[in-house]
Amino acid sequence: MVRLRSASRQTRCVLSALLKRPGAWRHGYDLAREAGLSSGTLYPILIRLHERGLLDAQWQAPAARGRPPRHAYRLSAAGAAYARSLEGPEAVALTEVREALA
C-alpha cells in the first residue's frame, strides 16, 4: 500500500473537483478551470495521484477529425474514498490547524 502524505491545498482542489462527478472521465483543461490551477501545477498532481493508484487515466480518441487524442482522468475507488476522507468536517478542522501553525 502506498503511504499518503497530507494533501496540499492544490491537491485537495483537484480531488474535490473530481469528487463532484467521481465516475466521469475528466480532461485536464476542465479540471484546471474548475480547480483554479495552472497546467504547470495541475499535471504533476494528476501524475502523482495516478502513480499512487488514486486516479484512473486513459487516452481518449479525438472527438473530431484532425484533433489529437486527449488524456482523461477519473477517481479510482481508492481515490474516491481518499477524497471523501479529506472532505469531512474533522479533516477541514485538522487542515485549518495545520495551516495556522505553519
C-alpha positions, 0 to 999 in steps of 0.5 A: 500500500502506498503511504499518503502524505497530507494533501496540499491545498492544490491537491485537495482542489483537484480531488474535490473537483473530481469528487463532484462527478467521481465516475466521469472521465475528466480532461485536464483543461476542465479540471484546471478551470474548475480547480483554479490551477495552472497546467504547470501545477495541475499535471504533476498532481494528476501524475502523482495521484495516478502513480499512487493508484488514486486516479484512473487515466486513459487516452481518449480518441479525438472527438473530431477529425484532425484533433489529437487524442486527449488524456482523461482522468477519473477517481479510482475507488481508492481515490474516491474514498481518499477524497471523501476522507479529506472532505469531512468536517474533522479533516477541514478542522485538522487542515485549518490547524495545520495551516495556522501553525505553519 
